[in-house]
């Protein structure tokens, strides 16, 4: 028999994030109704987030961070580190090389504004063709 719905269980991280949401809300002396209203969710949803019963989606977490005027990472403070600092990864090193030039910053700023994925892919292909020596 094919299972049509998958139960998503929460874990210790979801409970930690929920505790941090409640702590931020209480620090600002906001009641649940106020916060839920500004986020466009029900009070019950907020309570489930705060108790770690529901996993908070990225957009909702971002909206909460904006509402609290804190970085999204503040919800994860106190959790054990993953062991790899971002600046130690090869991708981070490539990013640093990119932003060292004004052209890199311009490309980084403009690229996400290209709405169609086929055009983003075309830009990548042009750069790759240049690097392969097919275009001069």
N, C-alpha and C positions, 0 to 999 in steps of 0.2 A: 504494500500500500504506500502511495506517495504522500508524504507529509506536506501539507500546504502552508502551514504556519510554523514558524520556529520561535520557540520561547527564548527570549534573551534574558539571561540572568545578570544581575548586577554583582559587583565584587567590592573588595575593600577600597579600591580607588574611588568608585562611585560614592561610597559612604563618606570617604574623606572629602571629596568635592562637595557633597551635600552639607557636611559640617562647615566647610569654608563659606559656602553660600549663606548659610544661616548666620555665621559670625559676621560677615560683611553687612548683611541686612540689619542685624541687631546693633552693630557699631554705628550705623547711620540712623538708628532709631526709626527704621521703616517698619510698618506693619506688613504682614503678608499680602493683604488686600492691595496696598499701594504698589508693591513691587510687581505682583501678578498683573495688575492693571497696566502698568507701564510696559510690561513685556508682552502683553496680549495673550496671557495664559490664564488658566483658572487657578484659584487659590489651592485647590486640591492638587493640581499638577505641581505647583511650587512646593507644597508640603511633601509630595512624593520625591521631588528632587532633593529637598533638604534632608530627608530621611534615607536617601540612597536607594529608594525602591525603584526609581526610574533613572535611567541613564540620561544625562543632559546632552542635547545635541550641540554641535559646534556653534551654530548661529545663535542659539539661546544663551549659551555660555558667553559668547562674545557680547551679546546685548546686556547680559548681567554685568560683565566687566565694565562696559561703557557706563551703565547706570551707577555703578559703585565708584567709577573713576579709578579703577585699578587695572593692572595688566592681567591678561588671561592667566598668566603663569601663577598669579597669586592663589588661584584655586588649588594648585598642586604643591604649594609650599608645605614642607614637612614630610613629603614622601621621600623614600630613598632615591638617590641619584641613579641614573641609568648606567653610569660607569664611563660614558664617552662624552667628553665635552664637545660642543658643536664645532669649536675651532680646531679640533683634532681630526675632523673628517676631511676626506679629499674634496667632497662637494663644497664644504665651507671654504677651503683654500682656493678653489676655482672661483667662488663668489668674491672673495677678497681681491683676486686678480682682476675680475670684471669691473669692480667699482673703483679700481685705481686709475681708470681712464675716463675722460668725459664722454667718450663714445660708448663705453660700456654702461655708464650710468644712463645715457640717453636710450640705449637699446633696452636696458632693463626696465626703464620707465614706459617706453612705448610698446614693447612687445605684448604685455597683457591687455593692451587696448585693442589689439587685433581680435575682433569678435569671432571670425570664422576659423575653425581649426585648420582647414585646408590652406588658408593664407599663412597661418603661423608655420605650418609644415613647409610651405614654399620658401619662407624666409630661412628656415633651418637648412633646407636643401641648397639654397644659393650660397650660404656660408660654407657648407660642406664642399660644394663644388669648387669654391675658391680655394679652400685648403687642400683639396686634391689636385689642384693645378689645372682644372678643366676650364676655369674662368680666370681672366687676369684683369 
